[in-house]
Amino acid sequence: MSSWIDFYNTIKADEWPDCQNEDDFDLLPEEIKSECINNYNYVPGSFNLKSQISNLLETNKSFCVLPFVHLYVNETNDIAYCCHAKFLKKHTPNFDFIEDDDYNDVRTKMKQGTKVPKFCNTCYEVEKHNGESYRMLATKEWLTKLQTSDVDKIDSKLVYYDVRNDSLCNLNCRMCDPKSSTQLQKEYKEIGIPFNINYNKSKLNEIVNYDTVEKIYIAGGEPTIMPEVSKLLTKCIENNRTDLDLTLLTNGTNVNSKFESLLRQLTNVNLTLSIDGYDEVNRYIRWPSDWKTITNNIEKLKQITPRICVNVTVSILNITRLYELVKFLESVLPNPPTILLNECMVGINDYYVPFNFPNNNLALDKLSLLKETYSYKNEDYFKNKVDYFLNVFQQNTSNIDTLRNFFIFNDKLDNHRGIYLRDVIPELEQFRKLTNE
């Protein structure tokens, strides 16, 4: 939401009084103030601050708050400034977040407005096409928490952890990497697709400082089946840190009673569901997920927390199917719905990048349907991402060799799984003939 009025009017119940000015928030009844803060993550005064932060991001195209507050460590102990950045070094017990020379160098450059494309080019590329990058999104979030838009007042303090501890997973997602899925590792070996993993599990519970941590982001693999993640949640409870901001990314296929019990003991749980298509499209992409199980689990998770959003990995496979999925999600997610559209990036699995789709006009037609959704009309971040995809496709040039390689690779998975592109996404299958000309 871009303003207090938009935010308040969207969440306002019929019996709530009008409140046209953010400065009048303190005049609202206590139960309404509590609901705004606890159920909708409102930070008092944040909309006035929001405009100041937006000005900062407009004048300083380099600054990102993450190197000042955040540590990313992946399944093989690689450190990066965030999950979108290039790897920096290996994590060791001697790593010092505050004193590390590489971190301090990039912090200085970012404050000065000097870009660091060697590590952060993913965000710069998104912004080049007028998209809202992860740099911008994270900086807005954390400067709001820190209640400042002055970069000179931002000190280095590790309070936010994104630790990908394990590749243990129960799905074989097509656009995923074997380092993030044990099921893909097994399948790639069976098919004969080469991959290289120097596997060394990061020690999630040894990295997190329970005294100072404010936020933990947990992804996978699939966190609901990882023993180390259950240990982490247990430690949070044992250390009386049930109030920390926990964001957990799950594919929604496994809501087991033990994990559900742990989550219920935490007071600030944010769940992000990874869903990439409606029904059979999701099963095809996130093999072999079951749609009925996912929809039943969404209802279970809504009983744990109202803060549920969905992350959609936009790829060549679902670029024409987003409207159907978004309309469904808007009907089942807590209101207002939060739907994140994040593109499958080059370097993860190049075959599935959305802009490899061979027909710009078809992609534009299908993407334009999203303009009819509630999310596009009411959620700024969603609207920005849709406009970003439309902008890129208006300038996009497809590559026949890339498309040919996509079909070759995707056919290997189809033949192994016994499910075929032509039956699930025929509008993409029809372009196979282009690769034979």
C-alpha positions in Angstrom: 0.0 0.0 0.0 1.3 3.4 -0.9 -0.5 5.5 1.7 -2.2 5.3 5.1 -5.6 5.9 3.6 -5.2 2.9 1.1 -4.0 0.6 3.9 -6.6 1.5 6.5 -9.6 1.5 4.1 -8.5 -1.9 2.8 -8.4 -3.6 6.2 -11.2 -1.5 7.8 -14.1 -3.5 9.2 -17.6 -2.0 8.9 -17.8 -1.1 12.6 -14.4 0.7 12.6 -14.3 4.5 12.8 -12.9 6.5 9.9 -9.2 7.5 10.2 -8.1 9.6 7.3 -4.8 10.7 8.8 -2.0 8.5 10.0 -1.2 11.0 12.8 -4.7 10.1 14.3 -3.8 6.4 14.7 -3.3 6.8 18.4 -6.9 8.0 18.7 -8.3 4.7 17.5 -9.6 2.1 20.0 -6.9 -0.1 21.5 -8.3 -3.3 19.9 -8.2 -1.7 16.4 -4.6 -0.5 16.9 -3.6 -3.9 18.1 -5.2 -5.6 15.1 -3.4 -3.2 12.7 -0.1 -3.9 14.3 -0.3 -7.6 15.1 -2.4 -8.9 12.2 -1.4 -6.5 9.4 2.2 -5.7 10.4 1.6 -2.0 10.6 4.4 0.1 12.2 3.0 3.4 13.6 4.3 6.3 11.5 5.6 4.1 8.7 3.6 5.7 5.9 5.1 9.2 6.6 8.6 7.5 6.8 7.8 5.5 3.6 8.0 8.6 1.4 11.4 9.5 2.8 12.7 6.0 2.2 11.4 6.1 -1.4 13.3 9.4 -1.9 16.5 7.7 -0.6 16.1 4.8 -3.1 15.5 7.2 -5.9 18.6 9.2 -5.2 20.9 6.4 -4.2 20.7 3.5 -6.7 23.2 1.4 -4.8 22.2 1.4 -1.2 20.8 -1.8 0.2 20.2 -2.4 3.9 20.9 -6.1 3.9 24.7 -6.1 4.2 24.2 -4.1 7.4 21.7 -6.4 9.1 21.5 -9.7 7.2 23.5 -12.9 6.7 22.7 -15.4 4.0 24.3 -18.9 4.2 23.3 -21.6 1.7 23.2 -25.4 1.9 26.9 -25.6 1.0 28.1 -22.9 3.4 28.4 -20.2 0.8 27.9 -16.6 2.1 26.2 -13.9 0.1 24.8 -10.5 0.9 21.4 -12.0 0.1 19.9 -14.9 -1.7 19.9 -13.0 -5.0 23.5 -11.9 -4.8 26.6 -13.7 -6.1 28.5 -15.9 -3.6 31.2 -14.1 -1.6 33.1 -16.8 0.4 32.6 -19.8 2.6 31.2 -19.5 6.1 33.6 -20.6 8.9 33.4 -20.4 12.7 35.7 -17.4 12.5 33.5 -15.3 10.2 32.9 -11.9 11.8 29.8 -10.1 10.4 30.8 -6.8 11.8 34.5 -6.7 11.1 34.6 -8.7 7.8 36.6 -6.6 5.2 34.4 -7.6 2.3 31.2 -6.6 4.1 32.7 -3.3 5.2 33.9 -2.5 1.7 30.4 -3.0 0.2 28.8 -1.1 3.1 31.0 1.9 2.4 30.3 1.8 -1.4 26.6 1.5 -0.9 26.4 4.5 1.5 28.4 6.5 -1.1 26.0 5.4 -3.9 28.6 3.3 -5.7 27.1 0.2 -7.4 28.6 -3.2 -6.9 27.5 -5.1 -10.0 29.9 -8.0 -9.3 27.5 -9.1 -6.5 24.3 -7.2 -6.9 23.6 -7.1 -10.7 20.4 -9.1 -10.4 18.6 -6.2 -8.6 20.1 -3.7 -11.0 18.7 -5.6 -14.0 15.2 -5.7 -12.5 15.4 -1.9 -11.8 16.6 -1.2 -15.3 13.1 -2.4 -16.5 11.3 -0.3 -13.8 10.8 -3.3 -11.6 10.9 -3.2 -7.8 14.0 -5.2 -6.9 14.7 -7.2 -3.7 17.2 -4.4 -2.8 14.3 -1.9 -2.8 11.8 -4.2 -1.1 14.2 -5.2 1.8 15.4 -1.7 2.3 11.9 -0.3 2.7 11.1 -3.1 5.2 14.2 -2.7 7.3 14.5 1.1 7.3 10.9 1.2 8.4 11.8 -1.1 11.3 14.8 1.0 12.1 12.7 4.2 11.8 15.2 6.1 9.7 15.9 7.1 6.1 19.4 8.4 6.9 22.1 5.9 5.8 24.7 7.5 8.0 22.6 6.5 11.1 22.6 2.8 10.1 25.1 0.7 12.0 26.1 -2.9 11.3 24.2 -5.3 13.5 23.4 -8.9 12.6 19.7 -9.4 13.4 18.4 -11.1 10.3 19.4 -14.6 9.2 18.6 -16.5 6.0 20.2 -19.9 6.4 19.5 -22.6 3.9 20.5 -25.5 6.1 19.6 -28.5 4.1 18.5 -29.8 0.7 16.1 -32.4 2.1 12.9 -32.1 0.1 9.9 -34.1 -0.9 9.4 -32.5 -4.4 11.2 -32.4 -7.8 10.5 -28.9 -8.9 11.5 -28.5 -12.5 13.2 -25.0 -12.2 15.0 -26.0 -9.0 18.7 -26.9 -8.5 19.9 -30.3 -7.2 21.7 -28.5 -4.4 18.3 -27.5 -3.0 16.4 -30.8 -3.4 17.5 -34.3 -2.5 14.7 -35.6 -4.7 16.2 -33.8 -7.7 19.6 -35.2 -6.8 18.2 -38.7 -6.9 16.3 -38.1 -10.2 19.2 -36.5 -12.0 21.4 -39.5 -11.1 18.7 -41.9 -12.4 18.3 -39.9 -15.7 22.0 -39.2 -16.1 21.9 -35.4 -15.9 25.3 -34.3 -14.5 25.5 -32.0 -11.4 28.2 -31.1 -9.0 27.6 -30.5 -5.3 30.3 -30.1 -2.7 27.8 -30.9 0.0 28.4 -29.7 3.6 25.3 -28.9 5.7 25.4 -25.5 7.3 24.9 -25.6 11.0 21.8 -23.5 11.4 21.6 -23.6 15.2 25.3 -22.8 15.6 25.0 -19.7 13.3 22.0 -17.9 14.9 22.6 -15.8 18.0 19.3 -16.2 19.9 20.0 -13.1 22.1 20.1 -10.6 19.2 18.2 -12.2 16.4 15.1 -10.4 15.2 14.1 -12.2 12.1 14.8 -15.7 10.6 14.0 -16.7 7.1 13.9 -20.4 6.5 13.7 -22.0 3.1 14.7 -25.3 1.7 14.6 -28.0 0.5 11.4 -28.3 2.4 11.7 -27.0 6.0 8.7 -29.0 7.4 10.7 -32.2 7.0 14.1 -30.9 8.1 15.2 -32.1 11.6 17.5 -29.1 12.0 14.6 -26.6 11.5 12.6 -28.3 14.2 15.6 -28.0 16.5 15.8 -24.3 15.6 12.1 -23.7 16.5 12.6 -25.7 19.7 15.6 -23.5 20.6 13.6 -20.4 20.0 11.0 -21.6 22.4 13.6 -22.7 25.0 15.4 -19.3 24.7 12.1 -17.4 25.2 12.3 -16.0 21.7 8.8 -16.9 20.6 8.4 -13.3 19.6 11.0 -13.2 16.8 9.9 -12.6 13.2 9.9 -16.1 11.7 9.3 -16.3 7.9 9.1 -19.9 6.7 8.9 -20.9 3.0 7.1 -24.2 2.4 5.6 -26.0 -0.6 2.4 -26.6 1.4 2.4 -30.4 0.9 3.4 -31.4 4.4 1.7 -29.9 7.4 2.5 -32.5 10.1 1.3 -32.3 13.6 4.8 -31.9 15.2 5.7 -28.9 13.1 2.2 -27.4 13.5 2.6 -27.7 17.3 5.9 -25.8 17.2 4.6 -23.0 15.1 1.6 -22.5 17.4 4.0 -21.7 20.2 5.5 -18.8 18.2 3.7 -15.4 18.1 5.0 -13.8 15.0 4.9 -16.5 12.3 4.8 -15.5 8.6 4.2 -18.3 6.1 5.1 -18.2 2.4 3.7 -20.9 0.3 5.5 -21.9 -2.9 2.8 -22.5 -5.5 3.4 -22.0 -9.2 0.1 -23.0 -10.9 -3.5 -24.0 -10.5 -4.1 -27.7 -9.9 -2.4 -29.9 -12.6 -0.1 -27.1 -13.7 1.4 -26.9 -10.1 1.7 -30.7 -10.0 3.6 -30.6 -13.4 6.0 -27.9 -12.2 6.3 -29.0 -8.6 6.2 -32.7 -9.1 4.4 -34.7 -7.7 2.5 -32.2 -5.4 -1.2 -33.0 -4.8 -3.6 -30.1 -5.3 -6.2 -31.3 -2.8 -3.5 -31.7 -0.1 -2.3 -28.2 -0.7 -5.7 -26.6 -0.6 -6.6 -28.5 2.6 -3.2 -27.4 4.2 -3.9 -23.8 3.3 -7.0 -24.0 5.6 -4.9 -25.6 8.4 -2.2 -22.9 8.1 -4.8 -20.2 8.3 -5.6 -21.4 11.8 -2.0 -20.9 12.8 -1.4 -17.4 11.4 -3.3 -14.9 9.3 0.0 -13.8 7.8 0.2 -16.2 4.8 1.4 -15.2 1.4 2.2 -17.1 -1.8 5.5 -16.9 -3.7 5.0 -17.8 -7.4 8.2 -18.6 -9.3 7.4 -17.2 -12.7 8.9 -19.4 -15.5 8.5 -20.3 -19.1 6.0 -23.0 -17.9 3.5 -20.8 -16.1 3.9 -17.3 -17.8 0.5 -18.0 -19.6 -1.2 -19.5 -16.6 -0.8 -16.9 -13.8 -4.3 -15.4 -14.0 -6.1 -18.6 -13.1 -3.7 -19.2 -10.2 -4.0 -15.6 -8.9 -7.8 -15.6 -9.0 -7.8 -18.9 -7.0 -5.3 -17.5 -4.4 -7.3 -14.3 -4.0 -10.3 -16.5 -3.0 -8.5 -18.5 -0.3 -5.8 -16.3 1.2 -6.5 -14.1 4.2 -7.6 -10.7 3.0 -5.8 -8.6 1.7 -4.0 -11.3 -0.2 -0.2 -11.1 -0.7 1.0 -12.7 -3.9 4.7 -12.4 -4.8 5.7 -12.9 -8.4 9.4 -13.7 -8.6 11.1 -14.7 -11.9 13.1 -17.8 -12.3 16.5 -16.3 -12.7 19.4 -17.0 -15.0 22.0 -19.1 -13.2 19.4 -21.2 -11.3 18.0 -23.2 -14.2 18.5 -21.2 -17.4 16.0 -23.4 -19.3 13.1 -22.1 -17.3 13.6 -18.4 -17.4 10.2 -16.8 -18.2 11.6 -14.6 -21.0 12.6 -17.7 -22.9 8.8 -18.0 -23.8 8.9 -17.9 -27.6 5.8 -15.7 -28.4 5.8 -12.2 -26.9 2.2 -11.4 -28.0 0.8 -14.5 -26.3 2.7 -13.8 -23.1 1.5 -10.2 -23.1 -2.1 -11.2 -23.7 -2.0 -13.6 -20.8 -0.1 -11.3 -18.5 -2.5 -8.5 -19.3 -5.3 -10.5 -17.7 -3.7 -9.9 -14.3 -4.7 -6.2 -14.6 -8.2 -7.4 -13.9 -7.3 -8.9 -10.5 -7.8 -7.4 -7.0 -4.1 -7.7 -6.4 -3.1 -5.6 -9.4 -5.7 -2.9 -8.5 -4.8 -2.8 -4.7 -1.3 -4.2 -4.1 1.5 -1.9 -5.3 4.2 -4.6 -5.2 2.1 -7.0 -7.2 1.2 -4.3 -9.7 4.9 -3.4 -10.1 5.9 -7.0 -10.8 3.2 -7.4 -13.4 4.2 -4.2 -15.1 7.8 -5.3 -15.0 7.0 -8.6 -16.8 4.9 -6.7 -19.4 7.7 -4.2 -19.9 10.4 -6.9 -20.5 8.2 -8.9 -22.9 7.5 -5.8 -24.9 11.2 -5.6 -25.6 12.0 -9.3 -25.5 13.7 -11.3 -28.3 13.4 -15.0 -28.0 16.3 -17.4 -28.9 15.5 -20.6 -30.8 18.6 -22.4 -29.5 17.6 -21.7 -25.9 14.1 -22.9 -26.7 15.5 -26.1 -28.3 17.6 -26.7 -25.2 14.5 -26.2 -23.0 12.6 -28.9 -24.9 15.5 -31.3 -24.8 16.0 -30.9 -21.0 12.3 -30.8 -20.2 11.6 -34.0 -22.2 14.0 -35.9 -20.1 12.0 -35.0 -17.0 8.7 -35.8 -18.8 9.8 -39.2 -19.9 11.1 -40.1 -16.5 7.9 -38.9 -14.7 5.4 -40.1 -17.3 3.7 -36.7 -17.5 3.9 -34.5 -20.6 4.0 -30.9 -21.5 1.6 -31.4 -24.4 -1.1 -32.5 -22.0 -0.7 -29.8 -19.3 0.6 -26.7 -21.1 -0.2 -27.2 -24.8 0.2 -23.5 -25.6 3.9 -23.9 -24.9 4.2 -27.3 -26.6 2.9 -25.8 -29.9 6.2 -23.9 -30.3 8.2 -27.1 -30.4 7.9 -26.9 -34.2 10.0 -23.7 -34.3 13.0 -25.7 -33.1 12.7 -28.1 -36.0 12.7 -25.5 -38.7 
